[in-house]
Amino acid sequence: MSQNESSFERVDVFAKRRFGAEVKFKDESRFMKLLGVLLFFNPNFMTRFITVIGKTVYFPSRKWLEEREESAARTLCHELVHVADEARVGSLAFRLSYLFPQWLSLFSLTAFAVGPSALVFLVFLAPLPAPFRAFWELRGYAMTDAATWHTSGKFVNIDWLVKQFTSSSYYFMWPFDTHVKKQITESRELIMGGNLHEKISESREILASLAGEDEV
């Protein structure tokens, strides 16, 4: 890889070659605009969050990316973990687990056939703990931490990381801050020891692309 390219360009090239992933922009996507309306509980969804669906990674806008290419590169590393995990377990299993338990609310639609008792499924629209979403995001943020460590020698602020799990950012997916901190600390030990690949098998390749190396 060329050292003349920016870190984002290097990771982007790697993402296309290794995973067939592509980058698009939310403000140019009708689907993302609709999703932004549905995710009313996260008012920053369109302007501050990066979203991956399948092999497409959506950044807020071209301007947003241009103004923060270095951090965008680290974020793309995070999203590539999701792309790899979805490919590994299968799209259906990954998406159903990621959206569990909220997707169970769809069974309320059967009320037209089975009666009002099916409306009990509406309870799953509440911000209930989402263990699988937390699992996948702990892997993604471990990659964020690793990318930050390898480029700056520092980790991401742990209180900010914990907030991603306990706040509306991901619909209060895992409000157990002590457990989240424990998981983050364990991943950091792997990162400092150069062993994150034991947890995320693609991490060496991803970090190599970030650094502009052919291999690690």
HUPECOR-V494467 format. One record per backbone hydrogen bond with DSSP energy under -0.5 kcal/mol. NH is the residue of the N-H (numbers start at 1). CO is the residue of the C=O. If there is no record, write none. Layout:
nh->NH co->CO
nh->NH co->CO
This chain:
nh->5 co->2
nh->10 co->6
nh->11 co->7
nh->12 co->8
nh->13 co->9
nh->14 co->10
nh->15 co->11
nh->16 co->12
nh->17 co->13
nh->18 co->14
nh->19 co->15
nh->20 co->15
nh->20 co->16
nh->21 co->15
nh->22 co->55
nh->24 co->57
nh->26 co->59
nh->27 co->60
nh->28 co->25
nh->29 co->26
nh->30 co->28
nh->33 co->29
nh->34 co->30
nh->35 co->31
nh->36 co->32
nh->37 co->33
nh->38 co->34
nh->39 co->35
nh->40 co->37
nh->40 co->38
nh->42 co->39
nh->45 co->42
nh->48 co->44
nh->49 co->44
nh->49 co->45
nh->51 co->58
nh->53 co->56
nh->56 co->53
nh->57 co->22
nh->57 co->55
nh->58 co->51
nh->58 co->56
nh->59 co->24
nh->59 co->57
nh->65 co->61
nh->66 co->62
nh->67 co->63
nh->68 co->64
nh->68 co->65
nh->69 co->66
nh->72 co->68
nh->73 co->69
nh->74 co->70
nh->75 co->71
nh->76 co->72
nh->77 co->73
nh->78 co->74
nh->79 co->75
nh->80 co->76
nh->81 co->77
nh->81 co->78
nh->82 co->78
nh->83 co->79
nh->84 co->80
nh->85 co->81
nh->86 co->82
nh->87 co->83
nh->88 co->84
nh->89 co->85
nh->90 co->86
nh->94 co->90
nh->95 co->91
nh->96 co->92
nh->97 co->93
nh->98 co->94
nh->99 co->95
nh->100 co->96
nh->100 co->97
nh->103 co->99
nh->104 co->101
nh->105 co->102
nh->106 co->103
nh->107 co->104
nh->108 co->105
nh->109 co->106
nh->110 co->107
nh->111 co->108
nh->112 co->109
nh->113 co->110
nh->114 co->110
nh->115 co->111
nh->118 co->115
nh->119 co->116
nh->120 co->117
nh->121 co->118
nh->122 co->119
nh->123 co->120
nh->124 co->121
nh->125 co->122
nh->126 co->123
nh->128 co->126
nh->130 co->173
nh->131 co->129
nh->134 co->130
nh->135 co->131
nh->136 co->132
nh->137 co->133
nh->138 co->134
nh->139 co->135
nh->140 co->136
nh->141 co->137
nh->142 co->138
nh->143 co->139
nh->144 co->140
nh->145 co->141
nh->146 co->142
nh->147 co->143
nh->148 co->144
nh->149 co->145
nh->150 co->146
nh->151 co->147
nh->152 co->148
nh->153 co->148
nh->153 co->149
nh->154 co->148
nh->161 co->157
nh->162 co->158
nh->163 co->159
nh->164 co->160
nh->164 co->161
nh->165 co->161
nh->165 co->162
nh->166 co->162
nh->167 co->163
nh->170 co->167
nh->171 co->168
nh->172 co->167
nh->174 co->165
nh->177 co->175
nh->180 co->176
nh->181 co->177
nh->182 co->178
nh->183 co->179
nh->184 co->180
nh->185 co->181
nh->186 co->182
nh->187 co->183
nh->188 co->184
nh->189 co->185
nh->190 co->186
nh->191 co->187
nh->192 co->188
nh->193 co->189
nh->194 co->191
nh->195 co->190
nh->198 co->195
nh->199 co->196
nh->200 co->196
nh->201 co->199
nh->203 co->200
nh->206 co->202
nh->207 co->203
nh->208 co->204
nh->209 co->205
nh->210 co->206
nh->211 co->207
nh->212 co->208
nh->213 co->208
